[in-house]
Amino acid sequence: MYDIMKTCILLLTLAVWPGSFLSATDAAAPSEAAAGVQARPSQRPAFRPVELGPDDKAAFPAAPEGFDKRREGVAHGKIETVEYNSTTVGNQRKALVYTPPGYSPRSKYPVLYLLHGLGGNEWEWVGAGHQDIILDNLIADKKAVPMIVVMPNGRAQPDDRVPANLMAAAPAFATFEQDLLKDLIPFVESRYFVKRERESRALAGLSMGGGQSLNFGLGHLDTFAWVGGFSSAPNTKAPELLAPDPKKAAGLLKLLWISCGDRDGLLYVSQRTHAYLKQKKVPHIWHVDAGPHDFSVWRNDLYLFAQRIFR
């Protein structure tokens, strides 16, 4: 049933916007496409011409062929929709939760909170990102620790549907910080068998969600030890505000991952973050992938990031 539902979502997306998987220079970002919304040029983030520097190269090889394809003989995790009470927003909110193959009360699991982009919702990482398939394959190959993955709607407002004017809901992405910390994390930790220390929580996301992850993760090092920004959008704070105390960040972070595509007009956002972190000697991974602002890059990011967390 779940496979049928997922297929229907993808078919609907393509029917609404056949160009949904074009690069950002040809169409709106695929994060918008996952919800079937076509952004007008005025709604798109501030893309700029790409200028590559000497540091701007891949830190790791690309994922192998078929890493994001469902394989026979591989145990599958479970995806479920949950509703939690948001005191921040004032209503019930939905999120998707992936529990790994073999999920059992006999164990406790680390949790990755995985955030979508400007025009996405809680389904984006499953529908377009193949999150469940990538994790199933990594766990089967013993390349990733079995983990729970929570995919919320990062648009923290009473009507969190994807709006026609995408930028109108931009402030709600900032409001999500309190929804995440005060409402969603306590809900997950009350409902699932999870480890509750900071070393067992990771936060990552793409585009707008990448900016959220860096802002919230680095702003709450008492809560998250593993942080990843994939093609982070201009909502990302200035580097000196992200890590005002470089020594503290260096001492507390288990992994800080910054990545982007080499044909992504938002590359400058991640470049400035990397430059600051390098100057301040904050350990991090800087990975420039081959590709534009789309899921060909973000699926590879998830594949690489998921293998390196909770170790």
Protein Blocks (a to p, Z undefined) as FASTA:
>chain_A
ZZmmmmmmmmmmmmmmmmlmccfklmccfklmmnopacdfklpccdddddddfklccfbd
cddehklgccehiacddddddddddfknopacdddddddehiafkbccddddddddfklc
fklmmmmnommmmmmmmmmnopaccdddddddfbdcfblcdcfblmlmmmmmmmmmmmmm
mmmmmmmmmmpccdfbfklcccddehjlmmmmmmmmmmmmmlbcbdcdehiafklccfkl
mmmplmlmmmmpmbdcddddfkbfklmmmmmmmmmmmmnopacdddddeddddfklmmmm
mmmmmmmgoZZ
